[in-house]
Amino acid sequence: MALARAALESLLRTRQLDKTLTTALPIDLPGDEYASGASGVDELDARLGGGLPRGQLSEIVGSRSSGRLSLLLHMAAVATRRGELVAIVDALDMLDVASLEAAGVVLDRLLWIRGHVVINPGMSRELNQRAMEQALRALALVLQAGNFGLVVLDLAEAPIEIVSRLPFTTWLRLQRMVEGSQTVAMLVGCTPIARSSGGLTVKLGAEGWGPGAGDVRRALFMGFDVEARVVRARARGQDDAPARFATKGHVNV
Amino acid sequence: MSEGSRLQASGSRLPSPCYACVFLPPVTGQPAPEPGLLLEIAQGFSPRYERHRDDLISIDVRGLERFIGSKANLCCTGEPSMRAIGEELLRAAEANGVRAHVALARTRMAALILAHARPGLTVVAPGEEATTLATVPIAVLTRIAGCVIPPRQTTRDDGSADIAALFTQWALVTLGELAALPADDLTARIGRQGSVWQAIARGEDIRPLVPTEPDERFAGSLELEWPIDGLEPLSFVLTRLLEPLSTQLERRDRGAAALHVTLDLVTRDVHARHLELPTPIRDVRTLRTLALLDIEAHPPAAAIDRITVVIDPTPGRIVQHTLFTRPLPTPEQLSTLLARLGAVMGQDRIGAPAPIDTYRPGAFAMRAFATEHRPQTQPQPLVPSSQSPAASALRRCRQPVPARVIAKAGQPLRVTSDRRGYAGGSVVTAAGPWRTSGDWWADGAERAGEPSKAGEAGRAGEAGREKHSALSYPPHPPYLPHLTCSAWSRTEWDVALSDGAVYRVFHDELRDAWFIDGIFD
């Protein structure tokens, strides 16, 4: 009986049928772009087993200026150049179009949804909470539409209190929406909040930054040295060593 | 023998096929005929007709002898029946107040030429087409060429006028002389068109009649027994109206290009909404959702008494699916998604980003997100290559955050802000300065240091809250191109602070104040 069950599970894994039918974890197939979405950073992709898993809710977390947005835009650039559509729910409306261009994002394939959340709500906290709910509704709508390659909710600069006030079922609902699809769903924040059981959390930290040289035609800011650590990667975390990569500044003219 | 059995026994008395052509000659001093006049006349006789021009139409009149003409004609040869039909057509034209040329023949081409060449009624006996056309002047070709020659067979260089001129140069006077030319020699001189023109001169059809489809109206209306007030019942009614329209569109291989929803209200007002669809759509759920979202955004003032839906049709979308490319959202899905997102976030908050041709920091535009994307067979390489590191990205503050900056010789040493979330600290590393200015030529007052109206408004609104005043700072350069006309002059620094954050700060030279412009992340 046990043998028969093991054989059946093996068959299901091989045929990549519904993963929920198996108790064991699926076999990683490096380079299978239908199973994972590559981040475009080779060292990080090696740690992630090919990229961030599709059909799962993953996270990029880190403190301010840790390279979260740089990594996100690089992923968006890689996805759009693969021919996928990318949606970014920019809850705080802070995306910089020049940075998108510098990252190489194909702008026609990027659906930019600009939210109303503010860093400093002052007396209008309720409005901020409502804006947060709007952003989540927008994210849910995009996930329900389906067939986007990468869908991102950027909460990196959102006040922690409005994020923590969201019921945890929010994330479970989002996870159910993305399950079984070909979408990489991504949250960007300060701390881990919502990673699904099959998703990954990439924790970033900047190790250093370089100022520009005296040449005024170069970028003012030369980029970060980023350390990326995969946190709680089920069945993928054989190697706990962080991935290191550097970001580059773009010419400011 | 009863009349019915005699009809069956006699069979069709007209030659098969048989065409009638009606031509309305121009009358000096009178306006051109109305475009729909000939269509109206043709529809009274047969559903198979082809409109060539507003003044010229061909009608397939086979079988009409059963309905038109005397019983005696039924026992005769085809010609009396043809004459009876022709006379009926002339009477119909006269009843509409126009004088027409009518010709009937076994070939459409012969009927077309004779309708142009001879006034009144002309009937050609079967088999006599070439003989009848032989005496027609060759100049008639220039008048009929546009409606008998398919566009593929005419070229820019050898158009019908040139060909007719050429035939005149050859001293050809009648169509009979053209028909009598040796076909091989004619083709050798003017190419394949030679044989086409010769066939026309003999009255032979070079293409079949292509029936003109009457303009189909895709509309539905429903008068409600009880007025409805609310989106949910409206949803059911819209579905009931749209389902047959969608089926009708599918049968015709059409999609909706625009959707017009007219709501007659109990107050006798009319609430009309018009939706331009980004792509041909005939899916009922999509159309209903789009209409409902639009009505939700623009609700009627009172309960609804009657609903009318009109669809502007457009040729359907042909999609070739493939197994080798990644699936993308369908235009229907994207249209619905964008409408829903617009209802949640606001239409101006969604779209595709677009850069603007300006040096103004942070300027951008929003374009409508395309609903149709072609699948990509080959991945596009990242520029530069995918091996290159990620570019450093900036989170831009749409409204620059006022900052307190201690600077020495213009270089920031410490950056703090009163705003929550921007703790600040001493500067660990700084890069700069980067001087940028622009649009000073467009705003003389600001250049001279006078506060603008926008600056005054900002001062009134936030008076006393900020020491470094965002108060005297005009609203941050907005993303809309038409608003990017105020002058700016600033000195930018990228600073890494002791709290770990890296900011882009700038000194506004016009207002002598420091601001945080963005956060490197």
Chai-1 contact restraints between the chains, C-beta under 6 A:
chainA,res_idxA,chainB,res_idxB,connection_type,confidence,min_distance_angstrom,max_distance_angstrom,comment,restraint_id
A,G40,B,S386,contact,1.0,0.0,6.0,A-B,restraint_1
A,R64,B,A501,contact,1.0,0.0,6.0,A-B,restraint_2
A,S65,B,A501,contact,1.0,0.0,6.0,A-B,restraint_3
A,S65,B,V502,contact,1.0,0.0,6.0,A-B,restraint_4
A,S65,B,F520,contact,1.0,0.0,6.0,A-B,restraint_5
A,S65,B,D521,contact,1.0,0.0,6.0,A-B,restraint_6
A,R68,B,D521,contact,1.0,0.0,6.0,A-B,restraint_7
A,L69,B,A393,contact,1.0,0.0,6.0,A-B,restraint_8
A,L69,B,R395,contact,1.0,0.0,6.0,A-B,restraint_9
A,L69,B,D521,contact,1.0,0.0,6.0,A-B,restraint_10
A,S70,B,A390,contact,1.0,0.0,6.0,A-B,restraint_11
A,S70,B,S392,contact,1.0,0.0,6.0,A-B,restraint_12
A,S70,B,A393,contact,1.0,0.0,6.0,A-B,restraint_13
A,L71,B,A390,contact,1.0,0.0,6.0,A-B,restraint_14
A,L73,B,A393,contact,1.0,0.0,6.0,A-B,restraint_15
A,H74,B,A390,contact,1.0,0.0,6.0,A-B,restraint_16
A,A77,B,L382,contact,1.0,0.0,6.0,A-B,restraint_17
A,R81,B,P379,contact,1.0,0.0,6.0,A-B,restraint_18
A,R81,B,Q380,contact,1.0,0.0,6.0,A-B,restraint_19
A,R81,B,L382,contact,1.0,0.0,6.0,A-B,restraint_20
A,R82,B,P379,contact,1.0,0.0,6.0,A-B,restraint_21
A,G83,B,R326,contact,1.0,0.0,6.0,A-B,restraint_22
A,G83,B,Q376,contact,1.0,0.0,6.0,A-B,restraint_23
A,D93,B,R398,contact,1.0,0.0,6.0,A-B,restraint_24
A,M94,B,R395,contact,1.0,0.0,6.0,A-B,restraint_25
A,M94,B,R396,contact,1.0,0.0,6.0,A-B,restraint_26
A,D96,B,L394,contact,1.0,0.0,6.0,A-B,restraint_27
A,D96,B,R396,contact,1.0,0.0,6.0,A-B,restraint_28
A,V97,B,P353,contact,1.0,0.0,6.0,A-B,restraint_29
A,V97,B,P355,contact,1.0,0.0,6.0,A-B,restraint_30
A,V97,B,F364,contact,1.0,0.0,6.0,A-B,restraint_31
A,S99,B,A393,contact,1.0,0.0,6.0,A-B,restraint_32
A,S99,B,L394,contact,1.0,0.0,6.0,A-B,restraint_33
A,A102,B,A391,contact,1.0,0.0,6.0,A-B,restraint_34
A,A103,B,A391,contact,1.0,0.0,6.0,A-B,restraint_35
A,G104,B,L382,contact,1.0,0.0,6.0,A-B,restraint_36
A,G104,B,V383,contact,1.0,0.0,6.0,A-B,restraint_37
A,L107,B,A352,contact,1.0,0.0,6.0,A-B,restraint_38
A,L107,B,P353,contact,1.0,0.0,6.0,A-B,restraint_39
A,D108,B,A352,contact,1.0,0.0,6.0,A-B,restraint_40
A,L110,B,A352,contact,1.0,0.0,6.0,A-B,restraint_41
A,L111,B,F369,contact,1.0,0.0,6.0,A-B,restraint_42
A,W112,B,P353,contact,1.0,0.0,6.0,A-B,restraint_43
A,I113,B,M345,contact,1.0,0.0,6.0,A-B,restraint_44
A,I113,B,I350,contact,1.0,0.0,6.0,A-B,restraint_45
A,R114,B,R349,contact,1.0,0.0,6.0,A-B,restraint_46
A,I119,B,G421,contact,1.0,0.0,6.0,A-B,restraint_47
A,N120,B,R419,contact,1.0,0.0,6.0,A-B,restraint_48
A,N120,B,R420,contact,1.0,0.0,6.0,A-B,restraint_49
A,N120,B,G421,contact,1.0,0.0,6.0,A-B,restraint_50
A,Q134,B,V344,contact,1.0,0.0,6.0,A-B,restraint_51
A,R137,B,V344,contact,1.0,0.0,6.0,A-B,restraint_52
A,A138,B,L341,contact,1.0,0.0,6.0,A-B,restraint_53
A,A138,B,V344,contact,1.0,0.0,6.0,A-B,restraint_54
A,A138,B,M345,contact,1.0,0.0,6.0,A-B,restraint_55
A,L141,B,R340,contact,1.0,0.0,6.0,A-B,restraint_56
A,L141,B,L341,contact,1.0,0.0,6.0,A-B,restraint_57
A,A145,B,P329,contact,1.0,0.0,6.0,A-B,restraint_58
A,A145,B,Q333,contact,1.0,0.0,6.0,A-B,restraint_59
A,A145,B,L337,contact,1.0,0.0,6.0,A-B,restraint_60
A,N147,B,P327,contact,1.0,0.0,6.0,A-B,restraint_61
A,N147,B,L328,contact,1.0,0.0,6.0,A-B,restraint_62
A,N147,B,P329,contact,1.0,0.0,6.0,A-B,restraint_63
A,W209,B,A496,contact,1.0,0.0,6.0,A-B,restraint_64
A,W209,B,V502,contact,1.0,0.0,6.0,A-B,restraint_65
A,P211,B,T429,contact,1.0,0.0,6.0,A-B,restraint_66
A,P211,B,A431,contact,1.0,0.0,6.0,A-B,restraint_67
A,G212,B,A431,contact,1.0,0.0,6.0,A-B,restraint_68
A,L220,B,A431,contact,1.0,0.0,6.0,A-B,restraint_69
A,L220,B,G432,contact,1.0,0.0,6.0,A-B,restraint_70
A,L220,B,W434,contact,1.0,0.0,6.0,A-B,restraint_71
A,L220,B,D494,contact,1.0,0.0,6.0,A-B,restraint_72
A,F221,B,A431,contact,1.0,0.0,6.0,A-B,restraint_73
A,F221,B,D494,contact,1.0,0.0,6.0,A-B,restraint_74
A,F221,B,F520,contact,1.0,0.0,6.0,A-B,restraint_75
A,G223,B,S392,contact,1.0,0.0,6.0,A-B,restraint_76
A,A246,B,P389,contact,1.0,0.0,6.0,A-B,restraint_77
A,T247,B,P389,contact,1.0,0.0,6.0,A-B,restraint_78
A,T247,B,A390,contact,1.0,0.0,6.0,A-B,restraint_79
A,T247,B,S392,contact,1.0,0.0,6.0,A-B,restraint_80
A,K248,B,P389,contact,1.0,0.0,6.0,A-B,restraint_81
A,K248,B,A391,contact,1.0,0.0,6.0,A-B,restraint_82
A,G249,B,S392,contact,1.0,0.0,6.0,A-B,restraint_83
A,H250,B,A391,contact,1.0,0.0,6.0,A-B,restraint_84
